[in-house]
Structure formats: C-alpha cells, structure tokens
Amino acid sequence: MRTLNSLRPVTLSRRLFIAGSALALTGIGIRATQANAIIGKAVEITGEVTRKQEDHLEGLKAGASLMDHDFVKTGAKSFASLELGDDTSLLLGSDTELLIDTFIAGQGGTIELGTGQMVFDRPEGLAKIDLTMRTAFGMIGVRGTKFFAGPSRGVFGVFVEHGLVEVTGGGVTRQVGRGQGVDIATPGAAPSEVAQWGGARIREAYASVGVR
C-alpha cells in the first residue's frame, strides 16, 4: 500500500498539453476494443479525483471500473492508484491528467499524459506488451517495465526502475534501461543523453506520485 509524505510534487512553469509527440514502442499491433468494455479499476484514491467519459463527469472512487477513453484527473494533494488488466498499475500524482485511449490486457495500447506525473508498473517476468505513452514532450515506448514520467527538477524526466523504454523527442530516440533516466527541457526538444539517476532524485520523483 502506498504511503504519502509531505514532499510537494515537482511542477513545471507551464501547463503541459497533449501534443502529437509521444513515448513510443514497437511490437505487436493493437486491436480496437469494444466500446464501453471494462479494462481495469481504481484501486486507491486519495483526495479529489474525477473521471470523464464523453460528456459525463463524476468523482472516481476506489473500486470503480475503468473503460477505454476514460479521462482521469487528480486535484491538488490528490493521488490515484489504477489497475489495468490484472497486472499493470498506474500511479498518478497531484494535478495530473491522464487519458486511457485504448488498452487490451496482455497486449498494450495507448495512454496520454496531459499534465502531471505518473509511474507505470508492470512486474518483471511477465510477457511483454506493446504500449505507447504520448506527452507534450515526446513519446515513450514501453514493453513490460516500471518507470516514472513527469516533471522532475525543472524538466520533464523519465526514469526506469527496471525494464527498457524508448523515449523519442525532437527526432531523437534514446533507449533507457534499469536505473537510468533522460531529461527533456521543453516540448519538442530532444531527450538528453542517458544517465544514471541518483537516489535523492529518484525519491523525489516517486514522492510526487505519493510513493515513499
């Protein structure tokens, strides 16, 4: 179970908007899911969290089902733990906006991080999936891994705890592995060279999604 501490989430000076760039991955194709199919659930909710499906807006409570095209938003000092399928978790920090575009358990899909920060977590040893994460800063390609993405020390950072992701921005793609991270200074800029993240920065990143 997650525990929260008093460290405030790192934020950028400008609001992030979903753009055509993304964090992308190559692999198997993704089939369209049936409309209104249940793809997951909310596991733990802290503070004010809403879910919008088409024109219907409601508060998101623990145990509520999630569907494709759900737009989840957390408020100030609010956090959400979501489960997609049986083994994929998303931890959302405060003031975060996430669109679950499509998701098929065991295969993958597409999600969009509009603002804020999140941790994607899929245990090691499971079959690989094909997931694309789009942001205003670039694309992240995921194949069964655990990583953080979001504001970190004044830039947009991506840190991989285990597994491998591909981060693409400004026409440049970096492969980021265990214990490594990259920075993207501005939307559309190329990711920095891959570097090891120190313990203090990792703790700051995880604290911003309510993990200690």
Secondary structure, DSSP 4 states (H G I P E B T S, - for coil): -----SPPPP--SS-----S--BB--SS--PPPPTT-EEEEEEEEES-EEEEETTEEEE--TT-EEETT-EEEE-TT-EEEEEETTTEEEEE-TT-EEEEEEEETTTEEEEEEEES-EEEE--TTSPP-EEEEE-SS-EEEESS-EEEEEEETTEEEEEEEES-EEEEETTEEEEE-TTEEEEE-STTPPPPPPEEPPHHHHHHHHHTTT--
